[in-house]
Amino acid sequence: MKKTVKHISVFCIVLSLILLVGCFKYSSKYFGLGLISTNTKSHAALSFLSFRGSRVYKLKYNGDKEGILYYSGKIKNGSATIYFDIGDEKNKLFEINGEANVESSLTLTESCTIYIIIETDGECNNGSFDFKIE
């Protein structure tokens, strides 16, 4: 009897972990120094002294009319590629290298969930990224 209860308990714990991990479409895996990160329904931001790895943000647009995703990025050293996913396809939003600044926008035509994925190629220094839906 004790073995059966133990086996059922272990099975429930393992199943819960699998379901919990399976709920995330993308995962963040990064190392940062002086890192400040914000993520709300319509705004995501990251600033850092040093950052390496991948950081994922989830934004939601619930509008009846066209919306705009405004984005910007800058880094002093290093390089990064920023992707977005609306639906089921990961697309490149922009690349940034060395002492560069990027500012632009993307038109949103319908309500959606947007994943923003920041991926560095090695270490980046003294940078920031900002994403805002209006």
N, C-alpha and C positions, 0 to 999 in steps of 0.2 A: 504494500500500500504506500509506504514512504517513498519507494523508488518511483512509482507512478506519479505521485504528486511532484516529486523532484523533476522528473522528465517533462511533465506538462509545464511546470514553471520555467524551466530552461527554454523550452520551445516557445513559450509566450514572449519571453524576453528577447530571444533571437528574432522572432517575427516582428516584434515592435521596432527593433533597431533597423531591420531591413526596410520596413515601411517608412520609417522616419527619414532615413538616408535617401530613399527612393523618391521623396517628395521634392527634392531640389534638382532643378534642371542643370544648373552650373554650380560649381563650388569655388570658393576663394581659397587660395593657398599662397601666402605672401609673408614677407619679413619687412618691417619698416621701422625707421627711427624718426622721432618727431612727427608722428603720423596723426593726423586729425581727419576723421571720416564721418560723414553725415549721409543718412538715407531716409527720406520720407516718401510719401506717395508720389510727389511730383518733383522732387529735387534730390540730387545726389552730388556729393562733393568729396574730394580727397586732396589733402595737401600734405607734404612730407619733406623731410630733409634727405632721407634715403629710403628707397622703396625698390623691392625686387619680388617678382612673382606675378600672381594673377588675382585681381579683385573684381568681384561681381556685385552689381547693384540692380535692384528691381524697381522699376517705376510703373505707374499705371496712368493711363489717359482715359478718362470717362467723359467724352464730350460729344455733343450733337453736331458741332461744327468743326471745321479744320482747327487743329492745334499745331503748335510748333515746339519742337525739341531744340532748345538753344544749347550749344555746347562750346566749351573752350578748354584749352590745355596748354601748359607750358612746362618745360623742363630746362634745366641748365646743362646737365650732362646725362648721357645715355640715350636710349631709344625705347619707344613703346608703340604698340598697335592697339587701337581701341576699336572694338566691335560692338554691334548691336544685334539683337535678335527680337524680331516682332513675328510671332508665329513659330515656325519651326526651322528657320534658316539663319545661321550666323553670318552676318555681312560686315565687311570692313567699313568703319565710320571714318577713321583717319589714322595716319601714322605721324609720329613726331620724333624728331632727332635733335640732339644737341641744343644749342641756345635758340630754340624755336618757340613760336606762339601760334596757336590755331584758334580761330573763332568762326563758327558757322552755325547753320541750323538745318533741321530736317522737318518737312511737313508731315503731319499725322492726319490721315483722312478718316479714321474710324477709331472707336474705343478699342484699346489694346493694352496688353502688358508688354513692357519693353525691358529687356535685359541689356545692361551695359557691362561689357567685359573689358577690363584694362589688363593687358598682358605686356610685361616688360621683356626686353631682350638683355638680360643681365641686370645690372644695378642702374637706377636712375637717381639723380640728385636734384634737390631744390626745385621741386615741381608742384603743380596743382592741376586738378581737373574739375570741371563743373558742368553739370547737366541739369537743365530745368525745363519743365513742360509748362507752357502757357496757352 
